[in-house]
Amino acid sequence: MLITDRPLTVAERHQWDRDGYLLLRGLIPLPRLNAVQKVFEGVVEDILQKLQKDGQITDTHPGAPFDRRLADAAGKRAGTFGRSWRKKLASHAVFDLHATPSLTHVMHQLIGTDVIGHPVFNGRPKLPGQQLTVVPWHQDSGYFGAASDKSLILTTWIPLVPVDARNGCLQVIPGTHKLELRQHEHEKREGDFLEADMTGIDESRAVTCAMLPGDVLIFNNLTMHRSLESVAPTIRWSIDLRFIRDGDPLGAIGWHDPAFKWVIRSDQQPVTTYDAWMADIAHWPW
Ligand SMILES: O=C(O)CCC(=O)C(=O)O
């Protein structure tokens, strides 16, 4: 059964206002997540078939579990297929995940307007010991630029496997959503992510967000967050989706069609069609 309504409690609303993040347990029905996992598995299959065809690997490890196969079969070569997957994942399952009624109901309560889908989503394979996918402290508006710093953009971070500090879960620093947009520079590490100026921010207050499939971590575009390195033998699979308050500027969004507005609406019925969403994604090179 789909849970359609998920009213936030007074304590949750208070925590959101005070801390700038919420971790809601069991918000996404597992069948929706399983459908997304199947899409990820299809991408893994394509990658491994390609590597095998190119003579780079001999064994595609068919039958290996989802949280191991890409690492066991491709090892370091997996990184050449990107650290944040988007176009590869464009599918009904990912469209439907955005429009999950329990999720959009929570988004509506936090945003206060119709729910507008944000064009940027990322599926992330974080492999054991891989520096490429270790994301340093940042605010998401560091990526979208100063034009977005007064916007309300909610990131919903959703694991496909159990996550904790060992396999590289997220950390957030409570209260940092009340800061201005910090200066961000490209880090000097392999990932080349943007890294925020942390002057005066007490990193020891970071909250480590261990989560299970179905749980959702929500934060806004000014909340300081990062992901840890994985020291586990398994892959940390996740997807992060974003939503924006109706009327707010998106900021600098690469290859997005500026005329496109993805309306999901507060009554939780998708308005923009799957085909229109796919047409917008077609602009992205990756
Ligand atoms: O998944 C990660 O490792 C980082 C996620 C992140 O920084 C984000 O979703 O904004």
Ligand as a Chemical Component Dictionary entry (heavy atoms), coordinates in Angstrom:
data_LIG
# 
_chem_comp.id                   LIG 
_chem_comp.type                 NON-POLYMER 
_chem_comp.pdbx_formal_charge   0 
_chem_comp.three_letter_code    LIG 
# 
loop_
_chem_comp_atom.comp_id 
_chem_comp_atom.atom_id 
_chem_comp_atom.alt_atom_id 
_chem_comp_atom.type_symbol 
_chem_comp_atom.charge 
_chem_comp_atom.model_Cartn_x 
_chem_comp_atom.model_Cartn_y 
_chem_comp_atom.model_Cartn_z 
_chem_comp_atom.pdbx_ordinal 
LIG O1 O1 O 0 26.290 11.176 -2.003 1  
LIG C1 C1 C 0 27.305 11.789 -1.718 2  
LIG O2 O2 O 0 28.381 11.219 -1.512 3  
LIG C2 C2 C 0 27.282 13.284 -1.624 4  
LIG C3 C3 C 0 25.902 13.821 -1.774 5  
LIG C4 C4 C 0 25.826 15.303 -1.791 6  
LIG O3 O3 O 0 26.741 16.012 -1.470 7  
LIG C5 C5 C 0 24.579 15.916 -2.225 8  
LIG O4 O4 O 0 23.617 15.188 -2.536 9  
LIG O5 O5 O 0 24.510 17.152 -2.278 10 
# 
loop_
_chem_comp_bond.comp_id 
_chem_comp_bond.atom_id_1 
_chem_comp_bond.atom_id_2 
_chem_comp_bond.value_order 
_chem_comp_bond.pdbx_ordinal 
LIG O1 C1 DOUB 1 
LIG C1 O2 SING 2 
LIG C1 C2 SING 3 
LIG C2 C3 SING 4 
LIG C3 C4 SING 5 
LIG C4 O3 DOUB 6 
LIG C4 C5 SING 7 
LIG C5 O4 DOUB 8 
LIG C5 O5 SING 9 
# 
